[in-house]
Amino acid sequence: MGLAILVLGLVVFLGAHVFVTLRGPRAAVIKRVGEWPYKGLMSLLSLVGLRWTYYVTQLLMWPASIFVVAAYSRGNIWRALKHPMLVGVKTWAVAHLISNGDLGSIVLFGSFLVWAGYDRITLKYRTDPGAPAIPVGGHRNDTIALVVGTILYLALGFIFHPIVVGVAVFGTPAR
């Protein structure tokens, strides 16, 4: 259901904005209904289309949680991503920037996104090993990352976010 809402939201939002570029049909609608009703309808369609961002954030947070756990349960996920903690932080930040446009959110999540990008770039130039090595496993560690990451995702959504942030994640319609 979440993916269908995402696609529908994209179609509505982008469709409305593509219609604006079609100057002939746009002018005909404005002439027919008036400028302010047209602008009101376009605003309404845009808002309806933006509801999908709430669900995109929910969808992106699941792999973000798995990536963070994969940093400590090293397996093939870790091998593929090289730095899954940073990938998880970047995914978390992007997910929250998608659904939060207020200045505080942009500063908070944007700062984490910039830091994680910077940290990833500097890793290429570091010569010290950093923390002690964590042994690398295989599929067993990937299974652990998937299970524990999913538990983390659910705990963040059902417990942490409502209590600490004050915003329910699951079971709440998009605003």
Number of C-alpha atoms within 10 A of each C-alpha: 6 13 12 10 16 18 13 16 21 19 14 17 22 16 14 18 14 11 13 14 10 10 10 10 12 14 14 11 14 14 11 11 10 12 13 10 13 17 12 11 13 17 14 14 18 19 15 17 22 20 20 23 21 21 22 18 21 19 14 17 27 22 19 26 26 26 27 23 26 28 22 17 25 23 21 18 23 24 15 9 15 14 17 23 21 23 21 25 22 21 22 23 25 20 22 23 20 16 19 16 11 9 9 10 15 18 13 13 20 18 13 18 22 13 15 20 15 12 12 15 11 10 13 8 8 9 7 7 8 8 6 6 7 10 9 13 14 14 12 13 20 21 16 18 26 21 14 18 22 19 15 21 20 17 12 18 19 16 14 17 15 14 12 9 9 9 13 15 20 13 7 9 10 13 8
